[in-house]
Amino acid sequence: MGKLRFGFIGTGGISQWHGRQLLELSGEAEIAALADPNADSRDKFIHKFGLDGVAVHDDYRDMLNECALDAVVICSPHTLHFEQATDALKAGCHVLVEKPMTCSSAEAERLIASAREAGKLLQVSYQRHFQPEFLYIRKALQDGAIGKLTSVTASLYQEWKQLTAGSWRAVPSLSGGGMLMDSGSHIVDVLLWTTNMTPVEVKPMLHRHGAPVEIDSFTAVRFAEGPIASLNVVGFAQGWHETYMFCGEEGAIRYDNGRIALLRLGKEPEYPELPARETNQDKSFVDAILGRHEVLVPGEFALKVVRLTEDIYKAAGYDPLAEID
Ligand SMILES: NC(=O)c1ccc[n+]([C@@H]2O[C@H](COP(=O)([O-])OP(=O)(O)OC[C@H]3O[C@@H](n4cnc5c(N)ncnc54)[C@H](O)[C@@H]3O)[C@@H](O)[C@H]2O)c1
């Protein structure tokens, strides 16, 4: 069998990470085509990876029609994901789509159905599923290392407002929302994936700080399994900080910018050994296409993230897509 032929839809910032990871698999995958209406983005990508001669298109539909691809990686603004992923699946491609998978649960459900009908794989690019710290937390919670979970506090601080002003991220019709829809999607992912719990009630408060989309969101989430979580997504911050505290009846796990501690009453914190990193978003996608394992971040899981994000916006009375740009 020849190499898997990949196309990119969107060749901006994050696409370069996927490009690098795919090219590490040069025996199994090749980048055959790029689609992006911005020629500068495409040229930077071509230059960075020495891809002279790769097929280039302004419109992803032309790429899908002309390039006989096996798979696409979608790295475009959020509200474009649904149509681009649907069209790619219908063109017979497996799809790796950046987060958020879609901007509504109705779209997410339709996209999952399209993948099933096409018999193609749909994976969402939540990289924390491959990071040792989060693999450790998920397994420790499953193994009962801190007993019954009682609460979670998840917080992400970024200079999101300052860095996104004037970009598509501040245009509701392209972003589908603010920091919760964007970087916040990762901590919604961590909250749902590590705990495997089902949210049943949300109480949010949002703040825009004068921006066209929400910047800060503070949400209390109640889970069917009993615990309550606090989800704090702070986009008007100074610096970058990601923290979680998982509290249980017999201990707690603290994550602080990549450092994990296991805490127990009256004892010094333990710094546990973490599992090895075995794969990444792109390698696992290629391995799933080649039948080596299941899709590790399937659309069915990403739907839960989309649904909780949507529930938070709805409970706050906020409909980003009803906003006029
Ligand atoms: N997983 C992560 O950690 C992570 C980090 C950053 C971004 N992302 C996600 O990646 C996606 C892209 O973000 P980015 O930071 O690379 O943005 P970016 O602005 O750097 O790049 C977006 C690219 O999409 C292109 N584009 C716009 N309209 C298009 C269209 N119709 N067809 C094809 N391309 C089009 C733009 O010209 C631009 O080159 C978003 O979904 C974002 O949330 C994920």
The ligand as an SDF file (V2000), in Angstrom:
LIG
                    3D

 44 48  0  0  0  0  0  0  0  0999 V2000
   -5.2700   22.1840   19.5410 N   0  0  0  0  0  0  0  0  0  0  0  0
   -4.7300   23.3630   19.8580 C   0  0  0  0  0  0  0  0  0  0  0  0
   -4.0010   23.5280   20.8220 O   0  0  0  0  0  0  0  0  0  0  0  0
   -5.0360   24.5340   18.9720 C   0  0  0  0  0  0  0  0  0  0  0  0
   -4.2300   25.6800   19.0300 C   0  0  0  0  0  0  0  0  0  0  0  0
   -4.5180   26.7250   18.1610 C   0  0  0  0  0  0  0  0  0  0  0  0
   -5.5800   26.6330   17.2830 C   0  0  0  0  0  0  0  0  0  0  0  0
   -6.3600   25.5140   17.2870 N   0  0  0  0  0  0  0  0  0  0  0  0
   -7.5170   25.4050   16.3950 C   0  0  0  0  0  0  0  0  0  0  0  0
   -7.0400   25.3300   15.0470 O   0  0  0  0  0  0  0  0  0  0  0  0
   -7.9450   26.0100   14.1770 C   0  0  0  0  0  0  0  0  0  0  0  0
   -7.1720   27.0970   13.4440 C   0  0  0  0  0  0  0  0  0  0  0  0
   -6.6020   27.9810   14.3920 O   0  0  0  0  0  0  0  0  0  0  0  0
   -5.2320   28.7550   14.0880 P   0  0  0  0  0  0  0  0  0  0  0  0
   -4.7350   29.2400   15.3860 O   0  0  0  0  0  0  0  0  0  0  0  0
   -4.3450   27.9150   13.2550 O   0  0  0  0  0  0  0  0  0  0  0  0
   -5.7790   29.9850   13.2540 O   0  0  0  0  0  0  0  0  0  0  0  0
   -4.9860   30.8490   12.1780 P   0  0  0  0  0  0  0  0  0  0  0  0
   -5.7220   32.1310   12.0640 O   0  0  0  0  0  0  0  0  0  0  0  0
   -3.5350   30.8860   12.5010 O   0  0  0  0  0  0  0  0  0  0  0  0
   -5.1700   29.9980   10.8460 O   0  0  0  0  0  0  0  0  0  0  0  0
   -6.4240   29.7950   10.2650 C   0  0  0  0  0  0  0  0  0  0  0  0
   -6.2360   29.6070    8.7840 C   0  0  0  0  0  0  0  0  0  0  0  0
   -7.4830   29.2570    8.2020 O   0  0  0  0  0  0  0  0  0  0  0  0
   -7.5440   29.8900    6.9520 C   0  0  0  0  0  0  0  0  0  0  0  0
   -8.8990   29.9460    6.4300 N   0  0  0  0  0  0  0  0  0  0  0  0
   -9.8350   30.9090    6.5830 C   0  0  0  0  0  0  0  0  0  0  0  0
  -10.9310   30.5880    5.8700 N   0  0  0  0  0  0  0  0  0  0  0  0
  -10.6840   29.4020    5.2640 C   0  0  0  0  0  0  0  0  0  0  0  0
  -11.4180   28.5720    4.3800 C   0  0  0  0  0  0  0  0  0  0  0  0
  -12.6560   28.8890    3.9820 N   0  0  0  0  0  0  0  0  0  0  0  0
  -10.8350   27.4330    3.9370 N   0  0  0  0  0  0  0  0  0  0  0  0
   -9.5770   27.1010    4.3230 C   0  0  0  0  0  0  0  0  0  0  0  0
   -8.8440   27.8590    5.1430 N   0  0  0  0  0  0  0  0  0  0  0  0
   -9.3930   28.9880    5.6210 C   0  0  0  0  0  0  0  0  0  0  0  0
   -6.9210   31.2640    7.2130 C   0  0  0  0  0  0  0  0  0  0  0  0
   -6.5540   31.9310    5.9970 O   0  0  0  0  0  0  0  0  0  0  0  0
   -5.7400   30.8920    8.0820 C   0  0  0  0  0  0  0  0  0  0  0  0
   -4.5860   30.6040    7.3150 O   0  0  0  0  0  0  0  0  0  0  0  0
   -9.0750   26.4930   15.0740 C   0  0  0  0  0  0  0  0  0  0  0  0
  -10.0840   25.5170   15.1010 O   0  0  0  0  0  0  0  0  0  0  0  0
   -8.4260   26.6050   16.4330 C   0  0  0  0  0  0  0  0  0  0  0  0
   -9.3200   26.5110   17.5220 O   0  0  0  0  0  0  0  0  0  0  0  0
   -6.0890   24.4700   18.1000 C   0  0  0  0  0  0  0  0  0  0  0  0
  1  2  1  0
  2  3  2  0
  2  4  1  0
  4  5  1  0
  4 44  2  0
  5  6  2  0
  6  7  1  0
  7  8  2  0
  8  9  1  0
  8 44  1  0
  9 10  1  0
  9 42  1  0
 10 11  1  0
 11 12  1  0
 11 40  1  0
 12 13  1  0
 13 14  1  0
 14 15  2  0
 14 16  1  0
 14 17  1  0
 17 18  1  0
 18 19  2  0
 18 20  1  0
 18 21  1  0
 21 22  1  0
 22 23  1  0
 23 24  1  0
 23 38  1  0
 24 25  1  0
 25 26  1  0
 25 36  1  0
 26 27  1  0
 26 35  1  0
 27 28  2  0
 28 29  1  0
 29 30  1  0
 29 35  2  0
 30 31  1  0
 30 32  2  0
 32 33  1  0
 33 34  2  0
 34 35  1  0
 36 37  1  0
 36 38  1  0
 38 39  1  0
 40 41  1  0
 40 42  1  0
 42 43  1  0
M  CHG  2   8   1  16  -1
M  END
$$$$
